[in-house]
């Protein structure tokens, strides 16, 4: 109740709330295609999210935010949710980045207790998808529901909720991580990729990367894309990383690559195809690329037949 009061009281004072009675967003409503960490034929279902999980927008206010600020700050929260035990929990918290101080992305629960990470991973992704779908880049409150029960709350904008405020730089690795981990990037080609397509691809990749343990070794090409979006993410571990000697490329490294990519795109304000070389102690352990899906020969390159015919690319 504390959280709802902290949102509703300012609304009553100003008297200009716009309450929403929209139907919940469920995975079956979202026409997405996401490839798991191996080359397979894409499907039209978001299999990563159980069918009984959905989000509902409880209310919104006409306080607008930059779309890229919403995406980047949601990704900061999603990175944190993906960087721990998927079966574990997280405390109430507020997220923003040093690049975008607003809007705060606030995670909470009905009774201010810890929230299960899996619900936050799914809920933050669907929040990004929802605001992308309807252009709702403004103050919003979403209820995360599993089996009809409210299991978490995500707020976009407004005052902070109880809990810490995390000012993420999107570039700092956890103290336990390998500090010799470096990434270089280079843009190529002239085709512009829509900002929303880039950030939604990163968000969907983080969601797919969340369940495996952080120190799981990655040993095969990993592809992630969403149907009806221009962008695709492809990453391949080097021969050295796949050997018994190492250095290795882990799931934690994958999450860091996606986080760094978010910062690079936002910092450079360049939304073209980008190649990234990932090194540990000077040894290249993986190569990643963000591609425009209409690139000639892309389907053949990644080994997925008919990819360019999978729905309309907008």
Buried (B, 14 or more C-beta within 10 A) or exposed (E): EEBBEBBBEBBEEEEEBEEEEEEBBBBEBBEBBBBEBEEEEBEEBBEBBBEEBBBBBBBBBEBEBEBBBBBBBBBBBBBBBBBBEBEEBBBBBBBBBEBBEBBBBBBBBBEBEEBBBBBBBBBBBBBBBBBBBEEBBBBBBBBBBBEEEBBBBBBBBBEBBBBEEBEBEBBEBEEEBBEEBBBEBEBEEEBEBBBBBBBBBBBBBBBBBBBBEBEBBBBEBBBBBBBBBBBBBBBBBBEBBBEEEBBBBBBBBBBBBBBBBBBBBBEEEEBBBBBBBBBBEEEBBBBBBBBBBEBEEBBEEBEBEEBBEBBEBE
